[in-house]
Amino acid sequence: MNLPKPTIVEIPKDKQEAAQELLDSKSTRLTKLTKLNYITGRCSCGKVPTKILKYDVSDDDGEGTFIERYCDSCFERWVEKRV
């Protein structure tokens, strides 16, 4: 799928820190993942994301937004692929 140029949104540091504290806590894995998805979502590698990429995929049938979340290292790899 060819996607348009995304809007890159920086996840606020306080949300990143809250998500990392959750991952470091003694909560069960299911509880951690549920709360993490609510706070910031997850990068595909499982780390706390620092960037959200939003693509406008609206067409004649309606509006839509495609969202990807990346940690710093995965975002760097994404940038290298796009160049």
N, C-alpha and C positions, 0 to 999 in steps of 0.2 A: 504494500500500500504506500503510495506516495503521499506524504504528509506535508502540509504547508509549514512555513517557518513558525516555530513555537514562541510563545511568550514564556520567558524564564522568570520564575518567582523564587526568591530566596526565603527559605523557612526561617522564621525568627529564632535567634539563639536560645531564648527561654524555652521554646517548644523542643528544640534539639536536646537541650540539657534534661528536660523532663522525660523525654523518650529514652535517653541514655540511662538515667537513674532507674527507670522502670526495668530496662533490660538487665541492670546490675542488681535488682532487688531479688528477694527470695520468693517471689510469687511463682505460682505454677506457670509452666510454659504457655498453656492455653490462656490464662489470665493476662500474661505479658503481651502475647500477640494481639489479643482483643483490644487491650488498652493502647498498645502501640499503633494499631490501625486507626484508632480514634484520634490519637494525638497528632501523628504526622504521616501515617502510612509507613510502608517499608520499601527500601530499595530492593531490586531483584536479587541482590546478593545477601539480603537479610539485615544489613546495617541500617542505622538511622539515616534517613535522607536529609540532605542539606538544600536540595534544589527540587522544584516542581516545574515540569515543562507542560504547558497547556497548549494544545493544538485546536484551532477552530475548524471543526469538520462539518459545519453546517452545509446543507444542500437544499434543493428545491422541496424536499420532503419534510424538512424541519431543521431545528438547531441542534448542535451537538458539540461536545468538548471531549477530546481525548487527553488523558492525563498520564504522565510518566513521572516517577520519583527516582532521584539518583542521590547516592552519597558522593562525596568529593572525588574519590578514585574512579567510580563508574562514570561520573559526569565528564571527567577528563578523557576517558576512553571514548565516550559519545562524541565529544568535540573533535577528537582526532579522526574519527570515522567520517565526520561531516566535512572536513577540510579537503 
